[in-house]
Amino acid sequence: MAKITEHDKKLIISDYLTGKYSQRKLSEKYHTSIGSVNKLTKELNPTNEHLVNAQFAILSAKSELPTEQLNAIMNTAQELAQNKNLVFGVTQKALKKLNTLVDETETANDLKTIIEASDRASLTLGVNPRFAPKTEINNTNAQQNNDNQIEVVFKWELSVIAHTSHYF
């Protein structure tokens, strides 16, 4: 079998990430050994399977839906993507401005406002999720769960204030 080119390595990895190819199928497709494919993909997890499924749904819809509905779907999706990009762009600019304001801030109220704005921006950008990934809790006491969430937020705010207290 011939040596795998860098281009073929990228193609093998890309195909593997779709979640639709086994290592055996990839070795057949690219005329290489299963061992070579295994070396390239052994620590990878298929992360693009949902995108393949979404693309498949769109291609299937093309044969089933009228042109007007397909155009409406594509236009709406494009508008959503543009709006998301606008929000991210504005949020990134706001964070840069907040960063410069931190050095100029002298009162606790101003710093609290900056921290809250930074927190909202980090949530928007997905940089700082509010809570850890949800896990199943078999607790019948809803108030206790709510108290735990409040405690987590309070502890996070205290740690942010503690790290920024040298500005006072």
C-alpha positions in Angstrom: 0.0 0.0 0.0 1.2 3.5 -0.8 2.2 6.0 1.8 -0.7 8.3 2.9 -0.3 11.9 1.7 -1.0 14.8 4.0 -4.0 15.6 1.9 -5.4 12.1 2.4 -4.7 12.3 6.1 -6.9 15.4 6.3 -9.6 13.6 4.2 -9.5 10.5 6.4 -9.8 12.6 9.6 -12.6 14.7 8.0 -14.5 11.6 7.0 -14.1 10.0 10.4 -15.4 13.1 12.1 -18.7 12.7 10.2 -19.4 9.6 12.3 -20.5 7.8 9.2 -17.4 5.8 8.4 -15.7 2.9 10.3 -12.0 2.6 10.3 -12.3 -0.4 8.0 -14.4 1.6 5.5 -11.9 4.4 5.6 -9.0 2.0 4.9 -10.9 0.7 1.9 -11.8 4.1 0.6 -8.3 5.5 0.9 -6.5 2.2 0.0 -4.5 2.1 3.2 -4.2 -0.2 6.2 -6.6 -0.2 9.1 -3.6 0.4 11.4 -2.8 3.6 9.5 -6.3 4.8 9.9 -6.4 3.8 13.5 -3.2 5.9 14.2 -4.9 8.9 12.7 -8.3 8.5 14.4 -7.6 6.7 17.7 -8.1 9.8 20.0 -10.8 11.4 17.9 -14.5 11.5 18.5 -17.0 12.0 15.6 -18.1 15.5 16.2 -19.8 16.4 13.0 -22.5 13.8 12.8 -25.2 16.3 13.7 -24.1 18.5 10.8 -24.2 15.5 8.4 -27.7 14.8 9.6 -28.8 18.4 9.2 -27.4 18.5 5.6 -29.2 15.3 4.8 -32.4 16.7 6.1 -32.0 19.8 3.9 -31.2 17.6 0.8 -34.2 15.4 1.6 -36.4 18.5 1.9 -35.3 19.7 -1.5 -37.2 16.9 -3.1 -40.2 17.2 -0.9 -40.9 20.9 -0.3 -41.9 23.6 -2.8 -39.3 26.1 -3.8 -40.9 28.9 -1.9 -40.7 27.0 1.4 -37.0 26.0 0.7 -36.2 29.7 0.0 -37.9 30.7 3.2 -35.9 28.2 5.2 -32.6 29.2 3.7 -33.3 32.9 4.1 -34.4 32.5 7.7 -31.3 30.4 8.6 -29.1 32.9 6.9 -30.7 35.8 8.8 -30.2 33.9 12.1 -26.5 33.3 11.3 -26.0 37.0 10.5 -27.8 38.0 13.7 -25.6 35.6 15.8 -22.5 37.0 14.2 -23.6 40.6 14.9 -24.3 39.8 18.6 -20.9 38.1 18.9 -19.2 41.0 17.3 -20.8 43.6 19.5 -20.3 41.4 22.6 -16.6 41.1 21.8 -16.3 44.9 21.4 -18.1 45.4 24.7 -15.7 43.1 26.5 -12.7 45.0 25.1 -14.3 48.2 26.3 -15.0 46.7 29.7 -11.4 45.6 30.0 -10.2 49.2 29.6 -12.9 50.4 32.1 -11.7 48.1 34.8 -8.4 50.0 35.1 -10.3 53.3 35.4 -13.0 52.1 37.9 -12.7 53.4 41.4 -16.0 52.5 43.1 -17.5 49.2 44.1 -20.8 49.9 42.3 -19.0 50.6 39.0 -17.0 47.4 39.3 -20.1 45.4 40.1 -21.7 46.8 36.9 -18.6 45.9 34.9 -18.6 42.4 36.4 -22.2 41.9 35.6 -21.8 43.1 32.0 -18.8 40.9 31.6 -20.7 37.9 32.9 -23.6 38.5 30.5 -21.1 38.9 27.6 -19.2 35.7 28.5 -22.5 33.8 28.6 -23.4 35.2 25.2 -20.1 34.1 23.7 -20.2 30.7 25.5 -16.9 31.4 27.2 -18.3 31.0 30.7 -21.3 28.8 31.1 -23.5 29.7 34.1 -23.5 26.3 35.6 -21.7 23.0 35.3 -23.3 20.5 32.9 -26.7 19.4 34.1 -26.7 16.1 35.9 -29.7 14.1 37.1 -30.5 14.9 40.7 -33.1 12.7 42.4 -34.1 15.3 44.9 -37.7 16.1 45.6 -37.0 19.3 47.4 -37.1 22.0 44.7 -36.2 24.8 47.2 -32.9 23.0 48.1 -32.0 22.8 44.4 -32.7 26.5 44.0 -30.6 27.4 47.1 -27.7 25.4 45.6 -27.9 27.3 42.3 -28.0 30.7 44.2 -25.0 29.5 46.2 -23.0 28.6 43.1 -23.7 32.0 41.5 -22.9 33.8 44.8 -19.6 31.9 45.2 -18.7 32.7 41.5 -19.4 36.5 42.0 -17.4 36.5 45.3 -14.4 34.8 43.5 -14.6 37.4 40.7 -14.7 40.3 43.2 -11.8 38.8 45.2 -9.7 38.6 42.1 -10.5 42.2 41.2 -10.4 43.7 44.7 -6.9 45.2 44.1 -8.7 47.9 42.0 -10.4 49.4 45.1 
